[in-house]
Amino acid sequence: MSLSKFKREDMEFVPNGNVMELRPIQQLRRAKIDAAALKGGRKLRKDEEPRAQMVGRWKPIDDLALLTAMDRVNNVKIVHRVCKFSCMFSLKEVHQRWKALLYSPMDSQTAMSAIENLHPETVATVRANTVLSPEEEEVIMSIKSSESPSLAKFQELIDQNAAIFLRERTAQYLQIYWRELRKYMLLPDQVIAPGEEASYLQSFSEAEAEAFHVNVHEPIDEALDAELELQSRRNRRSIRLLENEITRMSVLVDCGRGPRELDNNTIACLCGHRVRFLMQHPEINFGRDGNEGSDWKVDVNLALEGPAEKVSRLQGTIKLRNDGIIFIANVGKRTIFVQGEPLLTSHKTRLDDNMLVEICGLTFTFIINPNAIDAVRTQCAKTSEPLK
């Protein structure tokens, strides 16, 4: 989106009752203000600053929503009331951010670079759900309230008025918007009789907005405020812990699913959070390599996955028998857990596909290549060799 189409003029807030209006003002020279402030030996006041300090709460998705909405309606007040930003910005903050995007080359270039790095689906979602322009509303209002238009009807409107609608608009969004207009008696062919009120159910978002704007004059209860603040801090802390837990669990789920695409030379895979250890021989050992200069090496060095100080140099072995069954044996000092069951020293157990193996706090998912196992079983069926 280009910013050159908008006229370069400074704006200011003018109180008019309960409404803040915008009007052009003359540009102030920063040099004169700075010189006057330095000569008087005082700092600039907030009302003297030619460019307000932008709060770092603005995200690229907020800038994209602001630019798209202003391109549609070109009204800061409407954008502030309609757009859903990531934070509860005030009207003044929205206006200041809009001026920064228009007149500050550095802020504009930074914002546009961040917007270009957004995912295409995110950009399409923001643009598809932005406020409709008056021209778009006029096209939607051409459908009468007595009709029951389908999605195909709205898709036809989009195709016929491609120059008016954004290309990200969907027929479903237009249908929901038209139903809202009909619900609140806003279509041109809808007339409310004198003395009669339109009957509709108030949505939760409308009730929440009304409650937010209610000015309640009540005495301040310091004890209650302190308790609410404490509870709010506890809730924020719980949310942070849950977010961290969700990230960790999502990694476990991804590792649990595991990459199923294994080549023909790979029998199985021991998948960790960071490293994938491929089993390409009928028998491998795992543990921890020796220090620098030592000749001790293992097939699977668990130190590559994470802290492995408690892992034995030779912790265990994984072996594939001739009949296609895989066993894990514990030969180290530490206990190995397979699917939550402890595997003590000098014991072994069977490993199946997608089993969870935990070794001294390191978690792995054992993924079996079924093609390789079938080939081993077919070869075993053709011969009469004893199980190894």
C-alpha positions in Angstrom: 0.0 0.0 0.0 1.4 3.4 -1.0 1.3 6.4 1.3 1.8 8.9 -1.4 -1.9 9.2 -2.2 -2.6 11.0 1.0 -2.0 14.7 1.3 0.8 15.9 3.4 -0.7 18.0 6.1 -0.4 18.1 9.9 -3.5 17.4 12.0 -4.4 18.2 15.5 -7.2 17.3 17.9 -9.9 19.9 18.5 -12.4 19.3 21.4 -16.0 19.7 20.3 -18.2 18.5 23.1 -17.5 14.8 23.6 -16.1 14.4 20.0 -12.5 14.9 18.9 -12.4 16.4 15.4 -9.4 16.7 13.1 -8.5 19.8 11.2 -5.4 21.0 9.3 -2.9 23.1 11.2 0.2 25.0 10.1 3.5 23.1 10.3 5.8 24.0 13.1 9.5 24.2 12.6 11.3 22.0 15.0 14.4 24.2 14.9 12.6 27.1 16.4 11.0 25.1 19.1 14.3 23.5 20.1 16.1 26.8 20.1 13.5 28.4 22.2 13.6 25.5 24.7 17.4 25.5 24.9 17.5 29.3 25.3 15.1 29.2 28.2 17.0 26.4 29.9 14.1 24.0 30.1 12.9 20.9 28.4 10.2 20.7 25.8 6.8 20.1 27.1 4.7 17.3 25.6 2.4 19.8 23.9 5.5 21.4 22.3 7.0 18.3 20.8 6.5 18.4 17.1 6.6 14.6 16.9 5.0 12.5 19.6 7.0 9.5 20.9 5.5 6.4 19.5 4.8 3.7 22.0 6.5 0.4 21.2 3.2 -1.5 21.5 2.4 -1.2 17.8 2.9 -4.4 16.0 3.1 -5.0 12.2 -0.4 -6.5 12.1 -1.7 -3.3 13.8 0.0 -1.1 11.2 -1.5 -3.2 8.4 -5.0 -2.9 9.9 -4.6 0.8 10.3 -3.3 1.4 6.8 -6.0 -0.8 5.2 -8.8 0.7 7.2 -7.7 4.3 6.5 -7.5 3.4 2.8 -11.1 2.3 3.0 -12.8 5.1 5.0 -10.1 7.8 5.6 -11.5 8.6 9.0 -9.4 8.2 12.1 -12.4 8.2 14.5 -14.2 5.4 12.6 -11.0 3.4 12.4 -10.5 3.7 16.1 -14.0 2.6 16.9 -14.2 -0.3 14.3 -10.7 -1.8 14.1 -9.7 -4.5 16.5 -6.0 -3.9 17.4 -3.8 -6.0 19.5 -3.9 -3.4 22.3 -6.6 -1.0 23.5 -5.2 2.1 21.8 -6.8 5.5 22.4 -8.0 7.8 19.7 -5.0 10.0 20.2 -2.6 7.1 19.9 -4.2 5.9 16.7 -4.0 9.4 15.3 -0.3 9.8 16.3 0.6 6.5 14.7 -1.2 7.5 11.5 0.8 10.7 11.3 4.0 8.8 12.0 3.3 6.4 9.1 2.5 9.4 6.8 5.2 11.9 7.6 8.1 10.0 9.2 10.2 8.2 6.6 11.9 6.1 9.2 8.7 4.9 10.9 7.0 4.4 7.5 9.9 2.4 6.1 10.2 0.3 9.2 6.5 -0.5 9.3 6.3 -1.4 5.7 9.3 -3.7 6.0 7.7 -5.5 9.0 4.4 -5.8 7.1 6.2 -7.3 4.1 7.6 -10.0 6.4 4.1 -11.1 7.6 2.7 -14.4 6.5 0.5 -14.0 3.4 -2.4 -15.7 5.1 -2.2 -13.2 8.0 -2.2 -10.3 5.6 -5.1 -11.7 3.7 -7.1 -12.2 6.9 -6.5 -8.6 8.1 -7.5 -7.2 4.7 -10.5 -9.4 4.4 -11.9 -8.4 7.8 -11.2 -4.6 7.6 -14.0 -2.0 7.6 -16.0 -1.7 4.5 -15.8 1.4 2.4 -19.0 3.4 1.6 -18.9 2.1 -1.9 -18.8 -1.5 -0.7 -21.7 -0.9 1.7 -23.7 0.7 -1.1 -23.3 -2.5 -3.2 -24.2 -4.7 -0.3 -27.3 -2.6 0.5 -28.6 -3.2 -3.0 -29.9 -6.5 -1.8 -33.4 -6.1 -0.3 -34.3 -7.3 3.2 -37.1 -9.5 1.9 -34.6 -11.7 -0.1 -32.6 -14.6 1.2 -29.4 -14.4 -0.7 -27.0 -17.3 -0.8 -23.2 -17.3 -0.9 -23.3 -17.5 -4.6 -25.2 -14.2 -4.8 -22.5 -12.4 -2.7 -19.8 -14.0 -4.8 -21.5 -12.7 -7.9 -21.5 -9.2 -6.3 -17.7 -9.5 -5.7 -17.1 -10.7 -9.3 -19.2 -7.9 -10.8 -17.7 -5.2 -8.6 -14.1 -6.3 -8.5 -12.9 -2.7 -8.8 -14.8 -1.7 -5.6 -14.2 -4.7 -3.3 -10.8 -5.7 -2.0 -9.6 -8.9 -3.6 -9.4 -10.5 -0.2 -13.2 -10.1 0.5 -15.1 -13.3 0.8 -18.7 -14.1 0.1 -19.1 -15.4 3.7 -17.9 -12.1 5.2 -20.3 -10.1 3.0 -23.2 -12.4 3.9 -22.6 -12.0 7.6 -22.3 -8.2 7.2 -25.6 -8.0 5.2 -27.4 -10.1 7.9 -26.1 -7.6 10.6 -27.5 -4.7 8.6 -30.9 -6.4 8.3 -30.8 -7.3 12.0 -30.4 -3.7 13.0 -32.9 -2.3 10.4 -30.2 -0.5 8.4 -31.1 -1.6 4.9 -32.6 1.1 2.7 -35.9 -0.7 2.3 -36.4 -1.2 6.0 -38.6 1.3 7.7 -39.4 1.5 11.5 -42.9 2.7 12.2 -43.2 5.8 14.5 -43.3 4.8 18.1 -42.0 1.3 17.4 -38.5 0.2 18.3 -36.5 -2.3 16.4 -36.4 -5.6 18.4 -33.1 -7.4 18.5 -30.9 -9.2 21.0 -27.8 -7.4 22.2 -24.6 -9.3 21.5 -22.0 -9.9 24.2 -19.5 -7.7 22.4 -22.0 -4.8 22.4 -22.7 -5.2 26.1 -19.0 -5.3 26.8 -18.4 -2.1 24.8 -21.2 -0.3 26.7 -19.8 -1.4 30.0 -16.4 -0.3 29.1 -17.5 3.2 28.3 -19.7 3.6 31.4 -18.4 6.4 33.7 -18.9 5.1 37.2 -18.2 7.5 40.0 -17.6 5.4 43.1 -15.3 5.9 46.1 -11.9 4.2 45.7 -11.4 1.1 47.8 -7.6 0.8 48.2 -7.8 -2.6 49.8 -10.0 -3.9 47.0 -7.7 -2.4 44.4 -4.7 -3.9 46.0 -6.3 -7.3 46.1 -7.4 -7.0 42.4 -3.9 -6.0 41.4 -2.4 -9.0 43.2 -4.9 -11.3 41.6 -4.2 -9.8 38.2 -0.4 -10.4 38.7 -1.2 -14.0 39.7 -3.3 -14.5 36.6 -0.6 -13.0 34.3 1.9 -15.3 35.8 -0.3 -18.3 35.3 -0.9 -17.3 31.7 2.9 -17.0 31.1 3.5 -20.5 32.6 0.7 -22.0 30.5 2.1 -20.4 27.4 5.5 -21.8 28.1 3.9 -25.2 28.8 2.0 -25.1 25.5 5.2 -24.4 23.6 6.9 -27.3 25.3 4.0 -29.7 24.8 3.7 -28.7 21.1 7.3 -29.7 20.6 6.6 -33.0 22.3 3.6 -33.6 20.1 5.6 -32.8 17.0 8.4 -35.1 18.1 5.7 -37.7 19.0 4.3 -37.6 15.5 7.8 -37.8 14.1 9.1 -37.6 10.6 7.6 -40.6 8.9 9.7 -40.2 5.7 12.6 -42.7 6.3 14.8 -44.1 3.5 15.2 -47.8 2.7 18.6 -47.9 4.5 17.1 -46.6 7.8 15.5 -49.2 10.1 14.3 -46.8 12.8 14.8 -43.3 14.1 15.3 -42.0 17.7 13.8 -38.6 17.4 14.6 -35.9 20.0 13.8 -32.3 20.3 17.0 -31.2 18.5 18.5 -34.2 16.9 17.3 -37.3 14.9 19.4 -40.4 15.4 19.0 -42.8 12.5 19.4 -46.6 13.1 20.9 -48.0 9.9 22.4 -51.2 11.4 20.7 -54.2 13.1 22.4 -53.3 16.4 23.5 -49.9 17.7 24.7 -48.7 21.1 23.9 -45.3 22.7 25.5 -43.4 25.5 28.0 -40.6 25.8 31.3 -40.0 23.9 34.5 -39.6 25.8 36.3 -36.3 26.4 38.6 -34.7 24.0 41.5 -37.0 23.2 39.6 -40.1 24.2 39.0 -42.9 21.7 35.7 -43.9 23.3 32.9 -43.4 20.8 29.2 -44.6 20.7 26.9 -44.9 17.7 24.3 -42.5 19.3 25.9 -39.7 21.3 23.1 -38.4 23.6 25.1 -35.3 24.5 24.1 -33.9 21.1 20.5 -33.7 22.3 21.1 -32.0 25.7 22.8 -32.2 29.1 24.0 -35.8 29.4 26.3 -35.7 32.4 24.3 -38.4 34.1 24.2 -40.7 31.1 26.7 -43.6 31.2 29.4 -43.9 28.6 27.6 -47.1 27.4 24.0 -46.6 28.5 22.3 -49.3 26.4 21.8 -51.0 23.0 19.0 -51.3 20.5 18.9 -54.5 18.5 16.8 -55.8 15.6 16.1 -59.5 15.5 15.7 -61.6 12.4 11.9 -61.7 12.9 11.6 -57.9 12.8 11.2 -57.3 16.5 13.4 -54.6 18.1 14.6 -54.7 21.7 16.3 -52.2 23.9 18.7 -53.3 26.6 19.9 -51.2 29.5 23.6 -51.8 30.3 24.3 -48.6 32.2 23.9 -47.5 35.8 20.9 -45.2 35.2 17.3 -46.4 34.7 15.7 -46.0 31.3 12.0 -45.4 31.0 10.1 -46.8 28.1 6.5 -45.6 27.8 6.8 -44.6 31.5 7.8 -48.1 32.6 11.3 -48.3 34.2 13.9 -50.5 32.5 16.5 -51.5 35.1 20.1 -52.4 34.5 20.7 -55.7 32.7 17.1 -55.8 31.6 15.6 -55.5 28.1 12.2 -54.8 26.6 10.5 -54.6 23.2 10.3 -51.4 21.3 7.3 -50.6 19.1 6.5 -47.8 16.8 6.0 -44.3 18.4 7.1 -45.4 21.8 8.5 -42.8 24.2 12.0 -43.4 25.6 13.4 -41.3 28.4 17.1 -41.4 29.3 18.3 -39.3 32.2 15.8 -36.5 31.5 16.3 -36.6 27.7 13.1 -37.6 25.9 13.0 -39.4 22.5 10.3 -40.9 20.3 11.2 -44.2 18.6 9.9 -44.3 15.0 10.1 -47.6 13.0 10.4 -47.8 9.3 7.7 -50.4 8.4 9.2 -51.1 4.9 12.6 -52.0 6.4 10.9 -54.3 9.0 8.8 -56.0 6.4 11.9 -56.7 4.3 13.7 -58.2 7.3 10.7 -60.4 8.1 10.4 -61.6 4.5 14.1 -62.5 4.5 13.7 -64.4 7.8 10.7 -66.3 6.4 12.7 -67.5 3.4 15.6 -68.9 5.6 15.6 -71.2 8.6 18.2 -69.3 10.5 17.8 -69.2 14.3 16.8 -65.9 15.9 19.6 -63.6 16.7 
